[in-house]
Amino acid sequence: VGGGLVGASLACALCNTNLRIAVIEKHSFNDQSQPSFDERTIALTWASRLIFESLGVWKDIKTEAGAIKSIHISDRGHFGTTRLNTAHVGTEALGYVVPTRKIGAVLYDKLKRSANIEIICPDEVSDSKSSPSEIICETLNGRRIHGKIAILADGGRSDIGKQNNLFNDVEKYSQQALVSIVESDRISEQTAYERFTEHGPLALLPMTGNRYALAWTLPSIEAARLMSSTDLEFLSELQSAFGDRVGTFIRTGLRAVYPLS
C-alpha cells in the first residue's frame, strides 16, 4: 500500500521472487501532487547505492547522481570545523544526491517490466480487513484484493494504519524546511556543506555541474517570507546566511517548504 520511494523500492526488491505483488498508489507517477517524487532531492548513502545496484537500477539512477566526495560541517560565527572525506572510509563516494523524480522514474520502469507485479494506480485503499490467514484490501475504484500480507508504505499518516490501531507519536516543530536547487559560479568539487545557523541547519549538497540541493531550516514565518521573495532577494539572503565558501549564488530553481515534525 503506497508506491513512493519505500513501496516501489521494496516491490522492486521482491520482483524476482515467486510472490504475486500488487502496488496500490494514489498518485500517478507524473502527477505534480506525488509526494515521494517531487522537487526534493535525496542523499543516498553508499550502502543505499549498493542496494540499488543489487536491484539492477543504479546504472540508470547514476546518470543524475551527484557524488559526495567530502563533507564540511561548521557552526556560523564559531571557530572549528569537521571534515569528512572518502579517504577516511575507502569508498568511491560518501553518498550521492539524486532528484527523487529520477529515482521514481527508474523504479516505476522496473515495476512495469516485472511479470509478478501489478501496479494499481491511481487508486487507494478505502478499507481493510484482516484475519490470521489473510488480509483483504478494498479500493475506492472497487477492487477487492486478497493477500497474505499487507505492507503499509503510505507514509506516516497512514489511514490503514489507523484502521488497524497503529498510531504515531508526533511532535510538530514551529520550523519548516525550505528546499530548492541553487547554482553557483563555481564547480562544486563534490563537497557537501552543513552550516548550523541561529535557526537550525543549512545544508548544500552537490549535484551535477555547479548545482546544489538546498535544505534550509527556518521558522515558519521566515520560510513564508522567503517563499514570497524574488529570486534575487532569495539568493541575496542565502548568500548572507551561508557565506561565499562555494562562490556566488547566481540562480535558483523552484522553491518549496515542508513542515518539520
C-alpha positions in Angstrom: 0.0 0.0 0.0 1.9 3.0 -1.3 4.2 3.2 -4.3 6.5 6.0 -3.3 10.2 5.6 -2.6 9.7 2.9 0.1 6.9 0.9 -1.5 8.4 1.0 -5.0 11.9 0.1 -3.8 10.6 -2.9 -1.8 8.4 -4.1 -4.7 11.5 -4.0 -7.0 13.4 -6.0 -4.4 10.8 -8.7 -4.5 10.3 -8.8 -8.2 12.4 -11.9 -8.8 10.5 -14.0 -6.2 7.5 -16.2 -6.7 5.3 -13.8 -4.9 2.4 -12.0 -6.6 2.5 -8.4 -5.7 0.1 -5.5 -6.0 1.3 -2.0 -5.6 -1.6 0.4 -4.8 -0.7 4.0 -5.3 -2.9 7.1 -5.0 -0.9 9.4 -7.3 0.2 8.8 -10.8 4.0 8.9 -11.1 3.9 12.1 -13.2 1.3 13.8 -11.0 2.6 17.0 -9.6 1.0 16.1 -6.2 3.0 12.8 -6.0 4.7 13.4 -2.6 7.5 10.9 -3.0 8.8 12.0 -6.4 8.5 15.8 -6.2 11.0 18.7 -6.3 13.1 17.3 -3.4 16.4 15.6 -3.7 17.5 12.7 -1.5 21.0 12.0 -0.2 21.7 8.3 -0.7 24.4 6.6 1.4 27.0 4.3 0.0 25.0 1.4 1.4 21.9 2.6 -0.4 23.8 2.7 -3.7 24.8 -1.0 -3.1 21.2 -1.9 -2.5 20.1 -0.2 -5.7 22.9 -1.9 -7.5 21.6 -5.3 -6.3 18.2 -4.3 -7.7 19.7 -3.6 -11.1 18.6 0.0 -11.1 21.7 2.0 -10.1 23.1 2.2 -13.6 20.0 4.3 -14.6 19.9 6.3 -11.4 23.5 7.3 -11.5 23.1 9.4 -14.7 21.7 12.2 -12.4 23.5 11.3 -9.2 25.9 13.9 -7.8 28.7 12.2 -5.9 29.6 13.5 -2.4 33.4 13.1 -2.0 33.8 15.2 1.1 31.6 16.9 3.8 32.3 20.2 5.5 30.4 21.0 8.8 30.6 24.3 10.5 28.8 26.5 13.1 28.2 30.0 11.9 30.1 32.6 13.9 32.2 30.0 15.7 35.7 28.6 15.2 36.3 24.9 14.3 35.0 22.6 11.5 34.5 19.0 10.9 35.7 17.5 7.6 34.9 14.0 6.3 36.4 12.6 3.2 36.2 9.4 1.1 39.9 8.7 2.1 38.6 8.0 5.6 36.4 5.2 4.6 37.9 3.9 1.4 34.8 4.1 -0.9 34.3 5.9 -4.2 31.9 8.4 -2.5 30.4 9.1 0.9 27.0 9.3 -0.8 25.1 10.7 -3.7 22.5 13.4 -4.2 19.7 12.4 -6.6 16.4 14.1 -7.6 13.6 11.9 -6.2 11.8 12.2 -9.6 14.7 10.4 -11.2 14.6 7.5 -8.7 10.8 7.3 -9.2 11.1 7.1 -13.0 13.7 4.3 -12.8 11.8 2.3 -10.1 8.5 2.5 -12.0 10.1 1.4 -15.2 11.3 -1.7 -13.5 7.9 -2.3 -11.8 6.1 -2.1 -15.2 8.5 -4.7 -16.7 8.1 -7.2 -13.8 5.8 -10.0 -14.6 4.7 -10.7 -11.0 3.9 -7.1 -10.1 0.6 -5.3 -10.8 0.5 -1.5 -10.4 -2.9 -0.3 -9.3 -2.7 3.4 -9.9 -4.3 5.8 -9.4 -6.3 4.2 -6.7 -6.2 3.9 -2.9 -7.3 1.6 -0.2 -10.6 2.6 1.4 -11.0 -0.3 3.8 -9.1 -3.3 5.1 -10.0 -6.5 7.0 -7.6 -8.9 8.4 -7.7 -12.5 9.8 -5.0 -14.9 10.9 -4.9 -16.3 7.3 -5.3 -13.2 5.1 -5.8 -9.5 4.7 -8.4 -8.0 2.3 -7.9 -4.5 0.9 -10.8 -2.8 -0.8 -10.0 0.2 -3.0 -12.0 3.3 -3.9 -12.3 2.0 -7.5 -13.9 -1.2 -6.4 -11.0 -3.6 -6.4 -11.0 -6.3 -3.7 -7.5 -7.7 -3.2 -6.8 -10.8 -1.0 -3.3 -11.3 0.2 -1.3 -13.0 3.0 0.4 -9.8 4.0 -0.1 -6.0 3.5 2.9 -3.7 3.7 2.0 -0.2 4.8 4.2 2.2 2.8 1.7 5.0 2.5 3.5 7.4 4.8 3.5 8.5 8.4 -0.2 9.4 8.3 -1.4 6.1 7.1 -5.2 5.8 7.2 -4.9 2.0 7.1 -2.5 2.1 10.0 -5.1 4.0 12.0 -7.8 1.4 11.0 -5.5 -1.3 12.4 -4.8 0.6 15.6 -1.2 1.6 14.6 -0.5 5.2 15.9 2.5 7.5 15.7 3.6 9.8 18.5 4.2 13.1 16.5 5.8 16.3 17.8 5.4 19.2 15.4 8.0 21.9 15.3 7.5 25.6 14.6 10.0 25.3 11.8 9.9 24.4 8.1 12.5 23.1 5.6 12.8 25.3 2.6 14.2 23.3 -0.3 15.4 24.3 -3.7 18.2 23.7 -6.3 20.6 26.6 -6.5 23.5 27.3 -8.8 26.8 29.0 -8.0 29.5 30.4 -10.2 32.0 27.7 -9.2 32.2 24.0 -9.8 31.0 22.1 -6.7 34.2 20.0 -6.2 31.7 17.3 -4.9 31.7 18.7 -1.4 28.6 18.8 0.8 28.2 21.6 3.4 26.2 21.8 6.6 26.2 25.1 8.5 24.4 25.5 11.7 22.8 28.9 11.9 20.7 30.6 14.6 17.6 29.0 13.1 19.0 25.5 12.5 21.0 23.6 9.9 21.5 24.9 6.3 22.7 22.2 4.0 24.1 22.4 0.5 24.5 19.0 -1.3 26.5 18.8 -4.6 24.6 17.8 -7.7 25.9 17.6 -11.2 27.6 20.7 -12.7 27.5 23.9 -10.5 24.3 23.0 -8.8 23.5 22.3 -5.1 20.4 20.9 -3.4 19.5 23.3 -0.7 17.7 22.3 2.6 17.3 25.4 4.9 15.7 25.0 8.3 13.8 28.2 9.1 11.0 29.5 11.4 7.7 29.1 9.6 7.3 32.9 9.3 10.8 33.3 7.8 10.2 30.4 5.4 6.9 32.0 4.2 8.7 35.4 3.7 11.5 33.8 1.6 8.9 31.8 -0.4 7.3 35.1 -1.5 10.6 36.9 -2.2 12.0 37.4 -5.7 14.8 35.1 -6.9 17.4 37.9 -6.5 16.2 38.7 -2.9 16.2 35.0 -2.0 19.7 34.4 -3.4 21.0 37.5 -1.5 19.7 36.2 1.8 21.0 32.8 1.2 24.4 34.3 0.4 24.3 36.3 3.6 23.3 33.2 5.7 25.9 30.8 4.1 28.8 33.0 3.0 30.9 32.7 0.0 32.6 29.3 0.5 31.0 27.9 -2.7 31.2 31.2 -4.6 28.3 33.4 -5.6 24.8 32.0 -5.9 23.6 33.0 -9.4 20.4 31.1 -9.9 17.6 29.3 -8.0 15.1 26.7 -9.1 11.6 26.2 -7.7 11.3 26.7 -4.0 9.1 24.5 -1.7 8.6 24.3 2.0 7.9 21.2 4.1 6.8 21.3 7.8 9.1 19.5 10.2 7.9 17.1 12.9 
